[in-house]
Amino acid sequence: MPVLLVVEDGHEYEEFARAFLHEWDVRAAHSAREAVELAKQLPPSALLVDLRFERSSPDDLIGDVVGTARRRFAGDSARALRYLREQQGTLVLGALREAGVDAPAVFVTDFAPHRLANLRQLYGRVQAVPVFDAAAIRRALESA
């Protein structure tokens, strides 16, 4: 059975995958660190990644708050932290790619076409589905 690594800050994606994607062995991680460790133990066939990690502790996030604040937000650390939370899924995908995980990735979000093209250029096989639709996610996982 193929392994689906779900990466999110809660449990909704995992619960959805377990309820509707029966053909996958679903594993869940709630931080980049945990995702990389799980992927090393059991390489995933595909990734289902949450984009926003709004409930995660700052210690569980990856990304440089101070540097991001300086470069993007005139030193405003609160805005930088909010930005890292909003983009955490792409940062986690980057960490997984750096760790050698090349499985296709699917985000449940409505990326603008240029953003999706950029993510594909950076990270290879990336798909996006605008809503939680089991058939659409299944197709995206299989075609990514």
N, CA, C and O of each residue as an XYZ file, in Angstrom:
576
protein
N       0.852     -1.173      0.000
C       0.000      0.000      0.000
C       0.901      1.241      0.000
O       1.841      1.315      0.792
N       0.630      2.211     -0.872
C       1.468      3.416     -0.904
C       1.281      4.257      0.362
O       0.201      4.292      0.952
N       2.352      4.926      0.758
C       2.348      5.744      1.973
C       2.068      7.199      1.613
O       2.725      7.777      0.748
N       1.084      7.778      2.289
C       0.758      9.192      2.152
C       1.193      9.888      3.431
O       0.656      9.616      4.504
N       2.163     10.781      3.318
C       2.604     11.568      4.468
C       1.823     12.872      4.473
O       1.960     13.702      3.574
N       1.006     13.034      5.498
C       0.213     14.243      5.690
C       0.997     15.146      6.632
O       1.426     14.711      7.701
N       1.186     16.405      6.238
C       1.932     17.356      7.060
C       1.020     18.550      7.327
O       0.618     19.263      6.408
N       0.703     18.754      8.612
C      -0.241     19.813      8.990
C      -0.048     20.199     10.446
O       0.647     19.512     11.195
N      -0.667     21.299     10.840
C      -0.563     21.745     12.222
C      -1.708     21.245     13.091
O      -1.690     21.447     14.305
N      -2.682     20.612     12.507
C      -3.821     20.078     13.257
C      -4.001     18.605     12.949
O      -3.034     17.845     12.891
N      -5.252     18.209     12.754
C      -5.546     16.809     12.442
C      -6.582     16.661     11.325
O      -6.937     15.539     10.964
N      -7.072     17.776     10.773
C      -8.134     17.725      9.778
C      -7.711     16.996      8.499
O      -8.466     16.177      7.974
N      -6.521     17.288      8.003
C      -6.053     16.637      6.779
C      -5.906     15.136      7.008
O      -6.314     14.326      6.175
N      -5.323     14.778      8.137
C      -5.142     13.366      8.471
C      -6.490     12.658      8.569
O      -6.661     11.572      8.014
N      -7.443     13.261      9.267
C      -8.768     12.662      9.411
C      -9.451     12.527      8.057
O     -10.085     11.509      7.778
N      -9.323     13.549      7.216
C      -9.896     13.495      5.869
C      -9.277     12.347      5.074
O      -9.991     11.559      4.454
N      -7.957     12.257      5.094
C      -7.264     11.214      4.330
C      -7.657      9.825      4.819
O      -7.898      8.930      4.009
N      -7.722      9.638      6.118
C      -8.103      8.324      6.664
C      -9.550      7.972      6.299
O      -9.866      6.805      6.069
N     -10.417      8.970      6.246
C     -11.832      8.720      5.949
C     -12.097      8.498      4.461
O     -12.980      7.717      4.109
N     -11.349      9.170      3.582
C     -11.704      9.157      2.166
C     -10.653      8.606      1.211
O     -10.968      8.311      0.058
N      -9.416      8.461      1.665
C      -8.352      7.974      0.780
C      -7.882      6.609      1.275
O      -6.736      6.446      1.695
N      -8.776      5.643      1.219
C      -8.548      4.303      1.785
C      -7.423      3.533      1.125
O      -6.893      2.587      1.709
N      -7.054      3.923     -0.077
C      -5.994      3.195     -0.792
C      -4.590      3.596     -0.327
O      -3.598      3.062     -0.823
N      -4.503      4.529      0.617
C      -3.223      5.019      1.123
C      -3.010      4.596      2.574
O      -3.954      4.533      3.361
N      -1.764      4.309      2.912
C      -1.341      4.130      4.298
C      -0.983      5.529      4.792
O       0.073      6.059      4.447
N      -1.853      6.122      5.593
C      -1.712      7.521      5.997
C      -0.836      7.634      7.244
O      -1.081      6.987      8.262
N       0.194      8.478      7.132
C       1.065      8.830      8.249
C       0.981     10.335      8.401
O       0.809     11.047      7.412
N       1.101     10.836      9.634
C       0.955     12.276      9.852
C       2.136     12.856     10.616
O       2.688     12.228     11.520
N       2.505     14.066     10.229
C       3.552     14.837     10.899
C       2.999     16.239     11.136
O       2.167     16.732     10.374
N       3.480     16.872     12.210
C       2.960     18.184     12.571
C       4.030     19.269     12.611
O       3.805     20.361     13.134
N       5.193     18.956     12.055
C       6.275     19.937     11.939
C       7.232     19.442     10.860
O       7.172     18.281     10.455
N       8.098     20.308     10.406
C       9.103     19.908      9.408
C      10.011     18.834      9.982
O      10.326     17.851      9.311
N      10.420     19.021     11.200
C      11.316     18.064     11.855
C      10.685     16.671     11.886
O      11.328     15.683     11.532
N       9.435     16.601     12.307
C       8.725     15.324     12.371
C       8.522     14.742     10.971
O       8.644     13.531     10.786
N       8.217     15.580      9.991
C       8.008     15.106      8.621
C       9.281     14.485      8.054
O       9.232     13.423      7.434
N      10.407     15.136      8.262
C      11.677     14.605      7.755
C      12.000     13.283      8.440
O      12.440     12.339      7.784
N      11.786     13.205      9.746
C      12.061     11.959     10.472
C      11.175     10.818      9.979
O      11.663      9.714      9.735
N       9.882     11.077      9.831
C       8.975     10.045      9.334
C       9.347      9.605      7.922
O       9.302      8.417      7.603
N       9.714     10.563      7.084
C      10.085     10.241      5.702
C      11.344      9.387      5.644
O      11.490      8.546      4.757
N      12.255      9.606      6.593
C      13.465      8.776      6.647
C      13.122      7.345      7.050
O      13.702      6.392      6.528
N      12.181      7.197      7.977
C      11.793      5.871      8.469
C      11.011      5.082      7.425
O      11.231      3.885      7.243
N      10.104      5.758      6.749
C       9.235      5.111      5.781
C       9.000      6.092      4.631
O       8.094      6.923      4.705
N       9.801      6.005      3.573
C       9.686      6.978      2.476
C       8.265      7.040      1.911
O       7.696      6.014      1.539
N       7.702      8.235      1.850
C       6.334      8.363      1.360
C       6.249      8.259     -0.161
O       7.190      8.587     -0.884
N       5.096      7.795     -0.617
C       4.796      7.753     -2.042
C       4.253      9.098     -2.509
O       4.380      9.457     -3.680
N       3.645      9.841     -1.577
C       3.085     11.161     -1.879
C       2.959     11.953     -0.583
O       3.012     11.402      0.517
N       2.791     13.265     -0.750
C       2.665     14.194      0.379
C       1.367     14.981      0.243
O       1.025     15.437     -0.848
N       0.652     15.136      1.338
C      -0.502     16.025      1.399
C      -0.139     17.077      2.442
O      -0.028     16.770      3.629
N       0.045     18.321      1.993
C       0.662     19.345      2.830
C      -0.283     20.525      3.063
O      -0.835     21.095      2.122
N      -0.452     20.870      4.309
C      -1.197     22.067      4.700
C      -0.292     23.271      4.434
O       0.906     23.211      4.710
N      -0.831     24.333      3.916
C      -0.023     25.524      3.651
C       0.200     26.337      4.923
O       1.324     26.759      5.198
N      -0.851     26.557      5.695
C      -0.778     27.440      6.865
C      -0.677     26.634      8.162
O      -1.434     25.689      8.386
N       0.266     27.025      9.001
C       0.479     26.374     10.291
C       0.206     27.398     11.393
O       1.111     27.756     12.147
N      -1.018     27.859     11.484
C      -1.383     28.926     12.408
C      -1.435     28.478     13.857
O      -1.336     29.311     14.757
N      -1.588     27.182     14.106
C      -1.702     26.680     15.479
C      -0.376     26.174     16.036
O      -0.300     25.815     17.211
N       0.656     26.141     15.221
C       1.946     25.617     15.671
C       2.654     26.584     16.605
O       2.526     27.802     16.482
N       3.387     26.026     17.522
C       4.248     26.818     18.388
C       5.367     27.417     17.527
O       5.822     26.771     16.583
N       5.809     28.617     17.829
C       6.926     29.192     17.073
C       8.153     28.284     17.064
O       8.917     28.286     16.099
N       8.348     27.506     18.133
C       9.487     26.593     18.193
C       9.377     25.454     17.188
O      10.392     24.867     16.811
N       8.164     25.132     16.749
C       7.956     24.049     15.784
C       8.042     24.522     14.338
O       8.053     23.699     13.423
N       8.102     25.816     14.122
C       8.165     26.362     12.763
C       9.606     26.393     12.276
O      10.544     26.507     13.065
N       9.762     26.290     10.966
C      11.085     26.511     10.389
C      11.053     27.843      9.658
O       9.996     28.300      9.224
N      12.207     28.454      9.527
C      12.317     29.765      8.910
C      12.939     30.737      9.896
O      12.840     30.558     11.110
N      13.566     31.742      9.376
C      14.302     32.723     10.160
C      13.427     33.950     10.404
O      13.291     34.805      9.529
N      12.835     34.033     11.597
C      11.945     35.150     11.923
C      12.695     36.467     11.860
O      12.212     37.422     11.250
N      13.865     36.538     12.478
C      14.620     37.792     12.526
C      15.031     38.232     11.117
O      14.847     39.391     10.744
N      15.581     37.309     10.346
C      15.994     37.635      8.982
C      14.817     38.016      8.102
O      14.903     38.958      7.315
N      13.713     37.280      8.237
C      12.510     37.601      7.459
C      11.975     38.960      7.855
O      11.556     39.737      6.997
N      11.983     39.256      9.145
C      11.521     40.572      9.617
C      12.372     41.680      9.014
O      11.850     42.698      8.560
N      13.669     41.477      9.012
C      14.585     42.496      8.491
C      14.412     42.668      6.973
O      14.337     43.791      6.475
N      14.351     41.554      6.251
C      14.297     41.612      4.781
C      12.934     42.041      4.233
O      12.861     42.741      3.224
N      11.856     41.620      4.899
C      10.537     41.807      4.295
C       9.633     42.783      5.024
O       8.734     43.368      4.420
N       9.864     42.967      6.333
C       8.867     43.679      7.135
C       9.453     44.779      8.008
O       8.934     45.047      9.092
N      10.518     45.416      7.557
C      11.127     46.549      8.268
C      11.378     46.234      9.742
O      11.200     47.090     10.608
N      11.787     45.008     10.014
C      12.129     44.622     11.373
C      10.962     44.164     12.231
O      11.158     43.855     13.406
N       9.752     44.112     11.683
C       8.564     43.726     12.451
C       8.513     42.200     12.603
O       8.111     41.489     11.682
N       8.923     41.714     13.768
C       8.984     40.272     14.022
C       7.604     39.624     14.053
O       7.458     38.474     13.639
N       6.590     40.339     14.534
C       5.239     39.767     14.575
C       4.732     39.492     13.161
O       4.143     38.442     12.903
N       4.957     40.423     12.257
C       4.545     40.213     10.865
C       5.351     39.082     10.224
O       4.809     38.292      9.452
N       6.626     39.006     10.539
C       7.469     37.942      9.988
C       7.002     36.577     10.479
O       6.944     35.628      9.698
N       6.672     36.469     11.747
C       6.176     35.206     12.294
C       4.854     34.821     11.623
O       4.654     33.660     11.267
N       3.972     35.776     11.454
C       2.697     35.517     10.774
C       2.955     35.032      9.342
O       2.307     34.092      8.882
N       3.886     35.660      8.647
C       4.243     35.254      7.289
C       4.778     33.815      7.271
O       4.380     33.021      6.418
N       5.669     33.479      8.197
C       6.216     32.118      8.245
C       5.124     31.094      8.545
O       5.151     29.986      8.010
N       4.178     31.451      9.383
C       3.043     30.548      9.650
C       2.222     30.339      8.376
O       1.812     29.221      8.066
N       1.987     31.436      7.639
C       1.161     31.368      6.431
C       1.845     30.608      5.290
O       1.164     30.089      4.406
N       3.158     30.536      5.298
C       3.918     29.881      4.232
C       4.589     28.589      4.688
O       5.353     27.995      3.927
N       4.322     28.145      5.907
C       5.055     27.031      6.496
C       5.017     25.767      5.643
O       6.020     25.058      5.562
N       3.900     25.472      5.012
C       3.807     24.274      4.183
C       4.838     24.257      3.066
O       5.429     23.214      2.788
N       5.061     25.387      2.425
C       6.072     25.432      1.362
C       7.474     25.302      1.954
O       8.355     24.707      1.333
N       7.687     25.849      3.142
C       8.984     25.707      3.800
C       9.227     24.255      4.206
O      10.343     23.752      4.082
N       8.190     23.587      4.686
C       8.303     22.168      5.040
C       8.604     21.350      3.786
O       9.453     20.459      3.812
N       7.911     21.650      2.698
C       8.188     20.938      1.440
C       9.644     21.133      1.037
O      10.292     20.186      0.591
N      10.167     22.342      1.187
C      11.576     22.596      0.891
C      12.498     21.755      1.755
O      13.492     21.217      1.268
N      12.170     21.639      3.043
C      12.985     20.818      3.951
C      12.924     19.351      3.553
O      13.934     18.649      3.611
N      11.752     18.885      3.151
C      11.630     17.494      2.700
C      12.438     17.259      1.425
O      13.095     16.228      1.280
N      12.387     18.207      0.516
C      13.169     18.068     -0.718
C      14.664     18.051     -0.396
O      15.408     17.248     -0.959
N      15.106     18.921      0.497
C      16.519     18.939      0.903
C      16.933     17.623      1.554
O      18.096     17.228      1.477
N      15.985     16.949      2.191
C      16.259     15.665      2.841
C      16.188     14.503      1.849
O      16.363     13.346      2.230
N      15.932     14.814      0.578
C      15.909     13.773     -0.450
C      14.554     13.180     -0.748
O      14.465     12.201     -1.489
N      13.492     13.741     -0.192
C      12.144     13.235     -0.453
C      11.638     13.863     -1.750
O      11.423     15.073     -1.821
N      11.451     13.029     -2.777
C      11.009     13.571     -4.059
C       9.579     13.163     -4.417
O       9.177     13.276     -5.575
N       8.819     12.697     -3.446
C       7.431     12.293     -3.668
C       6.601     13.486     -4.129
O       6.877     14.620     -3.737
N       5.594     13.244     -4.953
C       4.716     14.340     -5.363
C       4.008     14.950     -4.159
O       3.679     14.254     -3.199
N       3.779     16.249     -4.222
C       3.138     16.975     -3.126
C       1.855     17.622     -3.608
O       1.783     18.153     -4.716
N       0.837     17.565     -2.750
C      -0.445     18.202     -3.045
C      -0.802     19.119     -1.889
O      -0.757     18.723     -0.724
N      -1.160     20.359     -2.231
C      -1.668     21.340     -1.270
C      -3.163     21.490     -1.515
O      -3.608     21.434     -2.661
N      -3.943     21.680     -0.459
C      -5.357     21.996     -0.609
C      -5.481     23.499     -0.421
O      -5.695     24.000      0.683
N      -5.340     24.194     -1.532
C      -5.429     25.658     -1.550
C      -5.590     26.083     -2.996
O      -5.350     25.297     -3.912
N      -5.986     27.298     -3.195
C      -6.203     27.815     -4.541
C      -5.038     28.727     -4.924
O      -5.171     29.950     -4.922
N      -3.889     28.115     -5.256
C      -2.725     28.895     -5.676
C      -2.998     29.580     -7.005
O      -3.635     29.005     -7.889
N      -2.519     30.801     -7.143
C      -2.535     31.463     -8.442
C      -1.628     30.666     -9.387
O      -0.637     30.090     -8.939
N      -1.946     30.623    -10.675
C      -1.149     29.826    -11.611
C       0.347     30.133    -11.558
O       1.161     29.211    -11.625
N       0.726     31.406    -11.440
C       2.156     31.741    -11.397
C       2.815     31.225    -10.118
O       3.986     30.846    -10.134
N       2.073     31.208     -9.017
C       2.620     30.685     -7.754
C       2.841     29.180     -7.845
O       3.867     28.673     -7.391
N       1.886     28.469     -8.428
C       2.030     27.029     -8.597
C       3.188     26.712     -9.539
O       3.943     25.769     -9.300
N       3.330     27.485    -10.598
C       4.457     27.288    -11.526
C       5.784     27.517    -10.813
O       6.743     26.778    -11.034
N       5.843     28.518     -9.973
C       7.069     28.792     -9.212
C       7.383     27.643     -8.252
O       8.533     27.219     -8.148
N       6.370     27.143     -7.557
C       6.585     26.016     -6.639
C       7.067     24.782     -7.404
O       7.916     24.038     -6.915
N       6.533     24.573     -8.581
C       6.975     23.424     -9.389
C       8.427     23.600     -9.833
O       9.194     22.638     -9.868
N       8.793     24.823    -10.167
C      10.178     25.078    -10.555
C      11.122     24.836     -9.380
O      12.220     24.308     -9.560
N      10.698     25.219     -8.188
C      11.531     25.039     -6.995
C      11.541     23.598     -6.488
O      12.587     23.080     -6.098
N      10.366     22.950     -6.495
C      10.208     21.688     -5.773
C       9.722     20.510     -6.615
O       9.405     19.455     -6.065
N       9.658     20.666     -7.916
C       9.277     19.532     -8.754
C       7.783     19.282     -8.773
O       6.992     20.195     -9.009
N       7.407     18.054     -8.526
C       6.008     17.627     -8.665
C       5.142     18.171     -7.536
O       5.113     17.631     -6.430
N       4.437     19.258     -7.849
C       3.550     19.915     -6.892
C       2.216     20.159     -7.589
O       2.166     20.648     -8.718
N       1.148     19.810     -6.897
C      -0.209     20.063     -7.377
C      -0.965     20.835     -6.307
O      -0.557     20.867     -5.145
N      -2.058     21.450     -6.703
C      -2.932     22.135     -5.750
C      -4.377     21.834     -6.116
O      -4.748     21.809     -7.290
N      -5.169     21.609     -5.101
C      -6.602     21.377     -5.243
C      -7.285     22.445     -4.393
O      -6.937     22.599     -3.222
N      -8.249     23.189     -4.948
C      -8.795     24.324     -4.207
C      -9.655     23.983     -2.988
O      -9.799     24.815     -2.091
N     -10.230     22.775     -2.938
C     -11.106     22.403     -1.822
C     -10.890     20.939     -1.466
O     -10.287     20.182     -2.228
N     -11.388     20.554     -0.301
C     -11.305     19.158      0.122
C     -12.316     18.338     -0.678
O     -13.479     18.212     -0.293
N     -11.861     17.796     -1.771
C     -12.667     16.944     -2.645
C     -11.843     15.671     -2.843
O     -10.789     15.701     -3.478
N     -12.324     14.567     -2.302
C     -11.534     13.329     -2.304
C     -11.141     12.908     -3.715
O     -10.000     12.506     -3.940
N     -12.052     12.991     -4.655
C     -11.733     12.568     -6.025
C     -10.670     13.475     -6.632
O      -9.746     12.992     -7.287
N     -10.788     14.773     -6.422
C      -9.801     15.707     -6.970
C      -8.431     15.513     -6.320
O      -7.405     15.556     -6.999
N      -8.419     15.301     -5.007
C      -7.140     15.069     -4.309
C      -6.528     13.771     -4.780
O      -5.320     13.706     -5.010
N      -7.335     12.733     -4.929
C      -6.841     11.451     -5.420
C      -6.204     11.621     -6.807
O      -5.107     11.121     -7.059
N      -6.898     12.326     -7.696
C      -6.355     12.561     -9.052
C      -5.043     13.337     -8.973
O      -4.086     13.017     -9.678
N      -5.000     14.360     -8.112
C      -3.787     15.169     -7.979
C      -2.639     14.340     -7.442
O      -1.510     14.465     -7.916
N      -2.912     13.497     -6.461
C      -1.865     12.638     -5.905
C      -1.317     11.673     -6.949
O      -0.117     11.400     -6.989
N      -2.199     11.166     -7.785
C      -1.795     10.200     -8.798
C      -1.108     10.846     -9.991
O      -0.295     10.208    -10.660
N      -1.428     12.108    -10.264
C      -0.872     12.755    -11.464
C       0.312     13.670    -11.196
O       0.971     14.131    -12.127
N       0.579     13.928     -9.934
C       1.652     14.890     -9.599
C       3.003     14.378    -10.038
O       4.014     15.051     -9.837
